């Protein structure tokens, strides 16, 4: 069964932070959009992802009217600690960046707030609607065909498509391969992460460089901790019972030698995150604009994934506004070039953080000492610390 086509100005594929933020921004500008999401609403709202928001991301969300719960329930961090050689060194973001900070608020909470805002604004969100084809991308309009859970096929006729459907979505795959240049790098390790009912070890994140491997202490609330250990790229999750995780975390933090004390608690979630970098160029093909994970992946060390996706759609929404309000398409034409400058700056920072903090099995003793010297420089030089702080709290949107 096929229903007749709907029509809209912008079809948004994907109801993650990028797609939902784009829908909010377009609504504010008076531009019609429809959001298509393959997963059920309950799944999207419960999908746990990173939760460190840049200063500018928080400002943007608040300007969209979705900041009330965020400001009430989030945790504001004015810095982070780098721990190595048995000592912790604080990087003071607020002092180094003129008062800027970061906010800890789970991505799933951002998504819940955005879904509520988009729905209240009357922007349609079609959950459990899987895009199966879109095109033509070089015509005057583009049609997105999608199926609902009954197998019924629908079509959405649009001026443009915002491809916000993630790394495995359909949007990037419909672009001819010869039209794209792909840059990617896989790191020789992964992150083993748990969400635990355990009081946070610290009021701020602790990034640990240890001879046994990297560790990260984070949190989601005053009673829930998010904790990570570097592990093998092909690690078997079954080899990590809870007791082994807590023991290894204590070793890397030096809990029994004056380091941060870990209080073990019930593990609510456990998983392995591959570490990789990915960029596709360009981020536009005809009437299709890629944003977020559909166009780029960063290793999580720099806490940039969601922030980078939101930066993409912030510029894209401005470009659409100029196009529809003033018949000025110059910003749309510059979309890929403009976004990729920020993407590559963010890749540089995320790669640097990853290489600075992890153990590399192929490093010899010389390279290990150079790594420690770099950490010492970052924590003793104001200029070096300021560079880290400026990147971590977020570069200007531009």
C-alpha positions as CSV (number, residue, x, y, z in Angstrom):
1,X,0.0,0.0,0.0
2,X,1.4,3.4,-0.9
3,X,0.0,6.7,0.4
4,X,0.2,9.9,-1.6
5,X,3.2,12.0,-1.1
6,X,3.5,14.7,1.5
7,X,5.3,18.0,0.7
8,X,7.7,20.0,2.8
9,X,10.6,22.4,2.3
10,X,13.2,20.3,4.2
11,X,13.0,16.6,4.8
12,X,15.1,15.6,7.8
13,X,16.2,12.0,8.0
14,X,17.2,11.0,11.6
15,X,15.8,12.1,15.0
16,X,19.1,12.3,16.8
17,X,20.4,15.6,18.3
18,X,21.4,16.9,14.8
19,X,18.1,16.3,13.1
20,X,15.9,17.5,16.0
21,X,18.0,20.6,16.5
22,X,17.7,21.3,12.8
23,X,13.9,20.9,13.0
24,X,13.8,23.4,16.0
25,X,16.0,25.9,14.2
26,X,13.9,25.7,11.0
27,X,10.7,26.1,12.8
28,X,12.0,29.2,14.5
29,X,12.8,30.6,11.0
30,X,9.4,29.8,9.7
31,X,10.6,26.9,7.4
32,X,8.6,23.7,7.1
33,X,10.2,20.4,7.9
34,X,9.3,16.8,8.5
35,X,11.5,14.4,10.6
36,X,11.8,10.7,9.6
37,X,13.2,8.3,12.2
38,X,13.6,4.5,11.7
39,X,13.5,3.7,15.4
40,X,10.6,3.8,17.9
41,X,10.4,6.9,20.0
42,X,11.1,4.9,23.2
43,X,14.4,3.6,21.7
44,X,15.6,7.0,20.6
45,X,14.8,8.6,24.0
46,X,16.6,5.8,25.9
47,X,19.8,5.5,23.7
48,X,22.7,6.3,26.1
49,X,25.5,8.3,24.4
50,X,28.1,10.8,25.5
51,X,26.9,13.8,27.5
52,X,29.4,16.6,27.6
53,X,28.0,19.8,26.1
54,X,30.2,22.6,24.9
55,X,29.5,26.1,26.2
56,X,28.1,27.2,22.8
57,X,25.9,24.1,22.5
58,X,24.2,24.9,25.9
59,X,23.7,28.5,24.8
60,X,22.1,27.3,21.6
61,X,19.8,24.8,23.3
62,X,18.7,27.4,25.8
63,X,17.9,29.9,23.0
64,X,15.6,27.3,21.4
65,X,13.6,27.0,24.6
66,X,14.9,23.6,25.6
67,X,17.2,24.6,28.4
68,X,14.9,24.6,31.5
69,X,15.4,20.9,32.5
70,X,19.0,21.0,31.2
71,X,19.9,23.9,33.5
72,X,18.0,22.3,36.4
73,X,19.4,18.8,36.3
74,X,22.8,19.1,34.6
75,X,26.2,19.3,36.2
76,X,28.4,22.3,35.3
77,X,32.2,21.6,35.1
78,X,34.7,24.4,35.2
79,X,37.6,22.1,34.3
80,X,39.0,18.6,34.0
81,X,41.9,16.8,35.6
82,X,44.7,15.1,33.7
83,X,46.2,12.3,35.8
84,X,49.6,10.7,35.0
85,X,52.6,9.5,36.9
86,X,50.5,9.1,40.0
87,X,49.4,12.8,40.2
88,X,46.3,14.8,39.1
89,X,46.6,18.2,37.4
90,X,43.6,20.4,37.0
91,X,43.0,22.4,33.8
92,X,40.9,25.4,34.8
93,X,38.6,26.1,31.8
94,X,36.9,29.1,33.3
95,X,40.1,30.9,34.2
96,X,41.8,30.0,30.9
97,X,38.8,30.9,28.6
98,X,37.2,33.9,30.2
99,X,34.6,32.1,32.2
100,X,33.5,29.3,29.8
101,X,32.7,25.8,31.0
102,X,31.1,22.6,29.9
103,X,27.9,20.9,31.0
104,X,27.3,17.2,31.7
105,X,23.9,16.2,30.6
106,X,23.2,12.9,28.9
107,X,22.6,12.9,25.1
108,X,19.4,10.9,25.7
109,X,18.1,13.7,27.9
110,X,18.9,16.3,25.2
111,X,17.0,14.1,22.7
112,X,14.0,13.9,25.1
113,X,13.9,17.7,25.4
114,X,14.2,18.3,21.7
115,X,11.5,15.7,20.8
116,X,9.1,17.5,23.3
117,X,10.0,20.9,21.8
118,X,9.6,19.7,18.1
119,X,6.3,18.0,18.9
120,X,4.9,21.0,20.8
121,X,5.8,23.2,17.8
122,X,3.7,21.0,15.5
123,X,6.6,19.7,13.4
124,X,5.8,16.2,12.3
125,X,8.2,13.4,13.6
126,X,7.5,10.1,11.9
127,X,8.9,7.4,14.2
128,X,9.4,3.8,12.9
129,X,9.6,5.2,9.4
130,X,12.6,3.9,7.5
131,X,13.9,5.8,4.5
132,X,14.5,3.4,1.7
133,X,15.4,5.7,-1.2
134,X,15.8,9.4,-2.0
135,X,16.3,11.2,-5.2
136,X,16.9,12.7,-7.7
137,X,19.5,14.7,-5.8
138,X,20.3,17.0,-8.7
139,X,16.7,17.9,-9.7
140,X,14.5,20.8,-8.8
141,X,13.0,18.8,-5.8
142,X,13.9,15.5,-4.1
143,X,11.6,12.7,-3.0
144,X,12.3,10.5,0.1
145,X,10.5,7.2,0.0
146,X,10.0,5.4,3.4
147,X,8.2,2.5,5.0
148,X,6.4,2.2,8.2
149,X,6.2,-0.9,10.5
150,X,3.3,-2.3,8.5
151,X,5.3,-2.3,5.3
152,X,3.2,0.5,3.8
153,X,5.3,2.8,1.6
154,X,5.1,6.6,1.7
155,X,6.9,9.4,0.0
156,X,7.9,12.9,1.1
157,X,8.5,15.5,-1.5
158,X,11.0,18.2,-0.4
159,X,13.1,21.1,-1.6
160,X,16.1,19.7,0.3
161,X,17.1,16.8,2.6
162,X,19.0,17.1,5.8
163,X,20.9,13.8,6.1
164,X,21.2,13.4,9.9
165,X,20.8,9.6,10.0
166,X,24.2,8.6,11.4
167,X,27.1,6.6,10.0
168,X,25.0,3.6,9.0
169,X,22.1,5.6,7.5
170,X,20.9,5.7,3.9
171,X,21.8,9.3,3.2
172,X,25.5,9.1,2.6
173,X,25.1,5.8,0.7
174,X,22.9,7.3,-2.0
175,X,25.7,9.7,-3.1
176,X,27.8,8.2,-5.9
177,X,31.0,6.8,-4.4
178,X,33.1,8.7,-7.0
179,X,31.7,12.0,-5.8
180,X,33.0,11.5,-2.3
181,X,36.5,11.4,-0.7
182,X,36.7,9.4,2.5
183,X,39.3,9.8,5.2
184,X,39.4,7.4,8.0
185,X,41.6,6.0,10.8
186,X,41.0,3.1,13.2
187,X,42.8,3.2,16.5
188,X,44.3,-0.1,17.8
189,X,42.1,-0.1,21.0
190,X,38.6,0.5,22.2
191,X,36.8,1.8,25.3
192,X,35.1,-0.5,27.7
193,X,32.5,1.6,29.4
194,X,30.0,1.1,32.2
195,X,27.1,3.1,33.6
196,X,27.0,2.4,37.4
197,X,24.9,3.4,40.4
198,X,28.0,4.7,42.1
199,X,28.7,8.2,43.5
200,X,31.2,10.1,41.2
201,X,34.8,9.8,42.1
202,X,35.3,13.5,41.5
203,X,33.3,16.7,40.9
204,X,34.9,16.9,37.4
205,X,36.1,14.5,34.8
206,X,39.5,12.8,35.3
207,X,41.4,11.7,32.2
208,X,44.1,9.2,33.3
209,X,47.2,8.1,31.4
210,X,48.6,4.9,33.0
211,X,51.1,2.3,31.9
212,X,48.2,-0.2,31.9
213,X,46.1,2.0,29.7
214,X,43.8,4.9,29.6
215,X,40.9,5.4,32.1
216,X,38.2,8.1,32.2
217,X,36.0,9.0,35.2
218,X,32.9,10.8,34.4
219,X,29.3,11.1,35.7
220,X,25.7,11.6,34.7
221,X,24.3,12.7,38.1
222,X,25.3,12.9,41.8
223,X,24.5,9.2,42.1
224,X,25.4,7.8,38.6
225,X,28.9,7.4,37.3
226,X,30.1,6.9,33.7
227,X,33.4,5.1,33.7
228,X,35.7,3.9,30.9
229,X,38.8,1.8,30.5
230,X,41.1,1.4,27.4
231,X,40.9,-2.2,26.2
232,X,41.8,-4.2,23.1
233,X,40.2,-3.3,19.8
234,X,38.7,-6.8,19.6
235,X,37.9,-7.1,23.3
236,X,35.4,-9.7,24.4
237,X,32.9,-8.1,26.7
238,X,32.3,-11.5,28.4
239,X,35.9,-11.4,29.7
240,X,35.0,-8.4,31.8
241,X,32.9,-9.3,34.8
242,X,32.1,-6.4,37.1
243,X,34.7,-7.2,39.7
244,X,37.4,-7.2,37.1
245,X,36.4,-3.8,35.8
246,X,36.4,-2.2,39.3
247,X,39.7,-3.7,40.2
248,X,41.3,-2.5,37.0
249,X,39.9,1.0,37.3
250,X,41.3,1.2,40.9
251,X,44.7,0.2,39.6
252,X,44.8,2.8,36.8
253,X,43.5,5.6,39.2
254,X,46.0,4.5,41.9
255,X,43.2,4.3,44.4
256,X,45.3,2.3,46.8
257,X,48.2,4.7,46.5
258,X,46.6,8.0,47.2
259,X,44.6,8.3,44.0
260,X,40.9,9.0,43.6
261,X,38.9,6.5,45.6
262,X,36.4,4.4,43.7
263,X,33.2,3.1,45.3
264,X,31.8,0.1,43.3
265,X,28.1,0.0,42.7
266,X,25.5,-1.9,40.6
267,X,26.4,-1.8,36.9
268,X,23.4,-0.6,34.9
269,X,25.0,-0.8,31.4
270,X,28.2,-2.1,29.9
271,X,29.5,-1.9,26.4
272,X,32.5,-1.5,24.1
273,X,33.1,1.6,21.9
274,X,35.5,1.3,18.9
275,X,37.9,4.3,18.5
276,X,38.0,5.7,15.0
277,X,38.1,8.9,13.0
278,X,36.1,9.4,9.8
279,X,35.4,12.3,7.5
280,X,33.7,12.4,4.1
281,X,34.1,15.3,1.7
282,X,32.1,17.1,0.5
283,X,29.2,17.2,3.0
284,X,26.7,18.3,0.3
285,X,25.6,16.6,-2.9
286,X,22.9,18.4,-4.9
287,X,19.9,18.8,-2.6
288,X,21.3,16.5,0.1
289,X,23.2,18.0,3.1
290,X,25.0,15.6,5.4
291,X,25.3,16.5,9.1
292,X,26.7,14.8,12.2
293,X,27.8,11.1,12.1
294,X,26.5,10.8,8.5
295,X,29.5,12.9,7.6
296,X,32.1,12.5,10.3
297,X,33.0,10.4,13.4
298,X,35.5,11.6,16.1
299,X,37.0,9.4,18.8
300,X,35.2,10.2,22.1
301,X,38.3,11.4,23.9
302,X,37.6,15.1,23.2
303,X,33.8,14.8,23.9
304,X,33.0,16.3,20.5
305,X,30.6,14.1,18.6
306,X,27.2,15.6,19.5
307,X,28.6,19.1,19.7
308,X,30.1,18.8,16.2
309,X,26.7,17.6,14.8
310,X,24.9,20.5,16.4
311,X,27.4,22.9,15.0
312,X,26.7,21.5,11.5
313,X,23.0,22.1,11.6
314,X,23.3,25.5,13.3
315,X,25.1,26.7,10.1
316,X,22.8,24.7,7.8
317,X,19.7,26.3,9.4
318,X,21.2,29.8,8.9
319,X,21.9,28.9,5.3
320,X,18.3,27.7,4.7
321,X,17.0,30.9,6.4
322,X,19.0,33.1,4.0
323,X,17.9,31.0,1.1
324,X,14.1,31.2,1.8
325,X,14.0,34.7,3.4
326,X,16.3,36.6,1.0
327,X,16.7,34.3,-2.0
328,X,20.4,34.1,-1.0
329,X,21.9,30.6,-1.6
330,X,25.5,31.6,-1.0
331,X,25.6,30.1,2.5
332,X,24.1,26.8,1.2
333,X,26.8,26.7,-1.5
334,X,29.5,27.2,1.3
335,X,28.0,24.7,3.7
336,X,30.5,21.9,3.1
337,X,33.5,24.2,3.0
338,X,32.4,26.0,6.2
339,X,31.6,22.9,8.2
340,X,34.7,21.0,7.2
341,X,36.9,23.7,8.6
342,X,35.4,23.0,12.0
343,X,35.3,19.3,11.4
344,X,39.0,19.1,10.7
345,X,39.9,21.4,13.7
346,X,37.8,19.0,15.9
347,X,39.5,15.9,14.4
348,X,42.9,17.4,15.1
349,X,41.9,18.1,18.8
350,X,40.3,14.7,19.3
351,X,43.2,12.8,17.7
352,X,45.7,14.8,19.8
353,X,43.8,14.0,23.0
354,X,43.6,10.3,22.0
355,X,47.3,10.0,21.3
356,X,48.2,12.0,24.4
357,X,46.3,9.8,26.8
358,X,46.3,6.2,25.6
359,X,48.8,3.4,25.7
360,X,50.0,2.3,22.3
361,X,51.5,-1.2,22.3
362,X,53.9,-0.4,19.5
363,X,55.4,2.6,21.3
364,X,58.9,2.0,22.7
365,X,60.3,3.5,25.9
366,X,61.4,6.6,24.1
367,X,57.9,7.4,22.7
368,X,56.4,6.7,26.2
369,X,58.7,9.3,27.7
370,X,57.8,11.8,25.0
371,X,54.2,11.2,25.8
372,X,54.7,11.9,29.5
373,X,56.8,15.0,28.6
374,X,53.9,16.3,26.5
375,X,51.5,15.8,29.4
376,X,53.9,17.6,31.7
377,X,54.1,20.5,29.2
378,X,50.3,20.8,28.9
379,X,49.9,20.9,32.7
380,X,52.7,23.4,33.4
381,X,52.5,25.8,30.5
382,X,49.6,28.3,30.6
383,X,49.6,28.6,26.8
384,X,49.4,24.8,26.3
385,X,46.7,24.4,28.9
386,X,44.8,27.3,27.3
387,X,44.9,25.6,23.9
388,X,43.4,22.5,25.5
389,X,40.8,24.5,27.4
390,X,39.7,26.6,24.4
391,X,39.2,23.5,22.3
392,X,37.4,21.5,25.0
393,X,34.8,24.2,25.9
394,X,34.2,24.7,22.1
395,X,35.6,26.8,19.4
396,X,33.4,29.7,18.2
397,X,30.6,28.7,15.8
398,X,31.9,31.1,13.2
